[in-house]
Amino acid sequence: MGVSLPPALSHGTRHVPHGGGVMNGLRRIPHAVLLLSLILLTGGTAAGAGMEMQATGRDGPVYLPGGPMPAMDDQVYLHALLEQAEHRMAGTNQVFTYEGEAWLGTDENKLWLKSEGTVGKGGGFQDARHEVLYDRPFSAYFDWQAGWRIDLDNGPTRQWAAFGVQGLTLYFFDLEATAYLGTDGRVAARVEASYDLLLTNRLILQPRMETNWYGQSDPARGLGAGVSNLEAGVRLRYEFARTFAPYLGVVYQEAFGRTGTFQQQQGQAADSVRFLFGLRLWF
């Protein structure tokens, strides 16, 4: 998913006992000092009670004569994440896959770029999906996204209009759900979900699932109508830094219906289990 997070907190207990470590120190302070402190605090409160504070443009980081405080959500940010750059192995059948995204914009308006694909035997580029999307939030945890998708690889090129949502569900699952409308009456849908389970501050286990659906068969691209495929896997990564994390994992892939038949006709299994290793980079 593409949401910038604050630095990770320690995953020990966050509970602080009420008054823990405070009263023992107070018992050692002379009563006269406590009384004087109480008088000073009371006087300061009374003096401040008659003052009315009002934020103006002078209080901000940039002075705007007679103007409002600068809005922080007008600041432009750039974020890029290479979520997957991995080598997958199933016996002698080995492929390289990648998935990445980047966005540029403010808290309210962003331009997203998304890309994924597979490089198989002989360097053949396949199963590629590239998207350019406009993004705008509609709640604290979810954004609308709309734009353009192009399937550009060694197969026939397909273009789609894209409409979807992206964000964090209950219990902080990352979710993407997108519908596509293509040429010649083609329709499709894609759902992807993942969850980061922090085993330690640096060791993170990520279950991940993706499925695709197509309204009609596209034999030229090896796709059948209906639910075409399911991919479910788990990756264990170690974050040497938030920006650099190697990982190991395993992924199960299955192609359904005519999609599976097309794969078998090309000498590929309709389902497989692949072990993988890769690198996750955050810029």
N, C-alpha and C positions, 0 to 999 in steps of 0.2 A: 503494500500500500504505500503513498507519498506524503505523510504528515510529519513535520519536524517535531521532535520530542525534546523535552528538557533533559538535562543530565540525569543519569540513573541514580536513584537513591539506594542507600544500603538496605539490604533485604533482611536485616535483623529486626528485632522488635522495635516498633515506633512508639510504644506506650511509655510515657513518663509518669511515675507515681506522683499523685497529688501532693505537692509540698515536699517532695523528696529532696533531701539535701539542703533545705532552706531553713527550717526551724532550728536545727542544731546550731547554725551560724548565728541566728538572731539571739539565741540565749546568751551568747558571749558578748553582745554589744551592750554597753552601759545604758541604763534607763534614761539618762539625761540626753544622750545622743539620739535615742529613739524619739524622745519628746521634741527635741529641736528639729529633727527631720520632719516630723508630723506637722509642726507649725509652718515650716518653709513650704511644704507641699500644699497645705491648705491655703496659704497666702497666694501661691502661684496660681492655684485653681481659681480663686476669687478674682485675681487680676485679669485672668484670661477669659472669664465668663462674659465680660462686657465687650469683648472684641469680636468683630464679625469678619471672618476670613472669606475672601472671594477670589477664585482663581481667574487670572486674566492671561493675555498673551505674554505679559512680562514674566510669568512664572514658568513658561515652557522653555525648552532647550533653545528655541529660536524666538526672538522678540518680534512679534507682529503688532505694530502700533494699533491699538483699538480693535484688534482682531481676536478670534477665538484661539483656544489652545490647539496646537497641531494634533491632528488625528494620527495615532500610531498605525492604524490599518491602511494608511496611504503609502506606507513604506513598501518598496519593491524588493522581493526576495527571489533568489535563484536556488533551486534544490535539484540534485540529481542522485539517482540511486540505481546501481547495477545490482538488482536483487539476486539474479542467478547468472553465473558464468561457470558452467559445470560440464564435466565429462561423465557420460553415462555408459555403463558397461553391462552387457548381457551375453556372456560367452565371447564369441568373436564379433558380435554385433555391437559396435561402439559408435556413439554420436556425441556431438558437442551441442549444447543448447544454451541460449541466453535469454534473459528477460530484464528489461530496464525501463526506466521512466525518468522524466525530468519535468519541472514546472517553473514558470516565471510569472510573477505577478504580486498582487497584494493579498490581504486577508479576504477580500471580497471578490476579486476577479483574477483568475489565473488562466494561463495557457499551458496545457499539458501535452507532452509528447510521450507516447508509449510504443515500445517495440519488443517483439519476441520472435524467435525463429530457431531452426535446427539445421546444423550442418552434418550431413551424413557421409557415407562412403564416397570417395572420389571428390569430396568438396561440394556435393550437391546441396543447394540451399532450399529448404522446404518448410512448410507449415509456418510461414512468416505472416505476421500481423503487425501493421504499423498504424498508429492513430494520432490525429491532431484534434484536441478537444478544448472547448471553452468550459471553464469550471466556475460554479458559483454556489456558495453554501445556502441551504434552506433550513438548517438546524445547527445546533452546536456540534453535532458529530457527523453530519451527512452533507454531501454536495451533489448538486445536479451536474451532469456532464453531457455535452452535445458537440458533435463535430463530424469528422470524416475518418474513415478507415480504408486502407488499401492493403490487399494481400499481394505482395510483390516478392516473388522468389523465382525458382526455376519453372514453376507451373504457370498456367494462364492467370493473368492479372484480374482481380476482382475488386470493385470499389463499392463502398457502403456509406450510407448516412448512419451515424451512431447516436443513440440516446440512452443514458443510464444514470446510475447513482453509485457513489463510492463513499465509504466511511467506516466508522466503528460501531458495531452492534452492541447489544447488551453483553457484558462480560468481556468487552474489548476484542471481539473477533474482527479482523479486517475483512471487509466485504466489497466486492465489485459485482454489479449486475448490469449488463448492457444488452440492449436490443439493437438489431441492425436491419436496415432496409436497403437492398441492393438493386441492381439493374435486372431487367427481365423478370420482375416479380419475386426476386429472391428475398427471403427473410431469414434471420438467424438470431441466436441469443447465446450469451456466454455468462457463466457465473464462476467466480473465483473467491475462495475464502481461506483465511489462514489465521493462525494464532501463535503468538510468541510466549512460550512458557519459560520463565526465568528460573533455571536451576540454581545458578549463582548470579552474581552481578555481571559476569562475563560469559558464562556458559548458558546457551539458549537453545531450547528444543522447539522447532517450528513444524507442526502438522500443517499440511496444505492440500487443498482440493481444487480441481478445475473441471468443468464440464461444458460441452458445446452442443448446440441444437441447431438443425437446419430445416427449413420448411420444404425444401425439395432437393433431389439428388443433383450432384455436380460431378459426374464421372471423370471429367477432365482434371479435377483436383482430388479425386479419390474420396469423395464425400457422399454419404447416403443421407436420405431424408430421416428426420427424427433425431433422437439423441445419438450423436455420432461417436463421442468418446468420453471417457472418464479417466482422469489422472489424479491419483492420491499418493502422497508421499510424506516423509518426515525427514527433516534435516537438523543436524546438531552442529551448531556453529560456536566458535570461540572468538569473542570480540577482543582482540589485542587493543583495539581502540574502537570508538563508535563508527569510525570510517573504514575499518579494515577487519574482515572476519572470514577466515577459511572455514569450511564445513565439510562434513561427511553425511551421507544419507542413503535412503532407498526409496524407490518410486515404483508404483504399480500402474500400468497403463492398459486400458482395454478399449478396443474399437467395437462398436455395436452395429448390427444390421448389415446394410450394404457397405458401410465404411469398412467393417471387418473383412467382408468379402473382397473388396478392392485391395486391401492390404495383402491378403493371402494370395491373390492373383499376381502380386508383385514379389512374391517370395518372402513376405514378412508374416510373422505371427499376429493373430488378432489381439492377443494379450501377452504381456511380458512383465517381468520384475527386473529392474535394473538397479545396480549399485552405482553410487555416484560420489564424486568429490568436486569441490568448486570453491569459488571465492565470491564474497559479497563486499561491494565497495560503495561508500556513501561520500558524495562530493558536496 
